[in-house]
Amino acid sequence: MAKRDPYAALRFKEFNVFLLLRFILVFGWSMQFIIIEWQVYTLTKDPLSLGIIGLMEIIPAFSMALFAGHIVDQSEKRNLLLKCIGLFSLISFGLFFLTSPSVESDWESTYILYSIYAFVFFGGLLRAFFGPTIFSLVALIVPKKVYPNAATWNSSTWQMASVLGPAFAGFTINWIGVHWSLCIVFGLVVLAFVLLFGISRKPILNPKIGEPIVQSLKEGVRFVFKTKAILGALSLDMIAVLFGGAVALLPVFAQDILKVGSEGFGLLRAAPAVGAFLTMLITAYIPISKNAGLKLLAAIFSFGVCIIVFGLSSVFWISVVALFFSGVTDGVSMVIRQTILQLKTPDHMRGRVSSVNSMFVGSSNELGAFESGGNSKTYGNGYGSCFWGNHDPNHSDYYWDCIAYIS
């Protein structure tokens, strides 16, 4: 048996450029999301406002997903990604402008809040195109035999950026403030735009260029629902992510429950990504393809347990550990899911299949965030939350309300 090469995908120059590009984009995007969450909660002190951030992103992302997949399958991937990054830079610059001292002094906080929501909404439109484009581009950079290894490194890079981005955002908010933190994000997006020119244009492998959009969309959805491996993986992960949306309330935990400030907020956001990143590094050397279905089920069940522990904790280190292990289990799920998608999806349908994936899994993140924000408002006390350590001891049923909510 040939020795397994854990660095197989890294031996392709364009794939290394892609990983650097992906790291910068995810680092910047995760920084921006954390900063927005912090700023919105600072303006409102209302957990529901954090849920609205998720809602503002899920509506356009979900609505445009299938259409975006059709466009991706009909387009050249490198140039389409260039357009996406260019538009992302405009959003980043807009948020940078909104948080400037002159705007904060001249505008009412309500106008600033609604403007932030508007930029998040446009970001949701853009995100509908980002995922399918990146997913399709990877398959054009490396040969099919190294797809599993490429999926592992791609996911690891995403997780590493998700580790460092939130942590860095938490520290920069404290050091230089929200405004200049968003300036860093804008600079990162511009850098990503320049780096993308290190990847050549790729051929369009779709033999049905000009296919009617309705027929194209039907074909994509039909393929996903006919392919049991893909449908099963997406369904399981969607359920877990939907009800794991309590992590969207981390600003509430950091400021009002654990009282750890912006730096602790950054560590809480980074903890699950640290766990996932370590898991993915291990899977580059030790494949988890054997009994993948059972491992996926176990990972999703364990993820749910970790979220329950996190939701009931009022001790900072317990919360960090619970989030860390939620990342470990989520890392297993992500590697298995990405490998299944890459191997089972035909080249000419990658955009549409990735779009369906974003509807199942990606959008459930934001829907879970809105569900968490809404439920914390419903069940909450003066802080708008219902978590252990922040409840009224005179109400014995409060603990069980929290269990029902987090579960």
FENSULZI-V848270 format. One record per run of one state. SS is the DSSP state (~ for helix, > for strand, _ for the rest). FROM is the first residue (numbers start at 1). LEN is the number of residues. Records with the same first field share a line. If there is no record, write none. Layout:
BEGIN
SS = FROM-LEN + FROM-LEN
END
This chain:
BEGIN
_ = 1-8 + 12-1 + 45-2 + 74-3 + 99-2 + 107-2 + 142-2 + 176-1 + 199-14 + 227-1 + 243-2 + 258-3 + 286-6 + 313-3 + 345-2 + 380-18 + 407-1
~ = 9-3 + 13-32 + 47-27 + 77-22 + 101-6 + 109-33 + 144-32 + 177-22 + 213-14 + 228-15 + 245-13 + 261-25 + 292-21 + 316-29 + 347-33 + 398-9
END
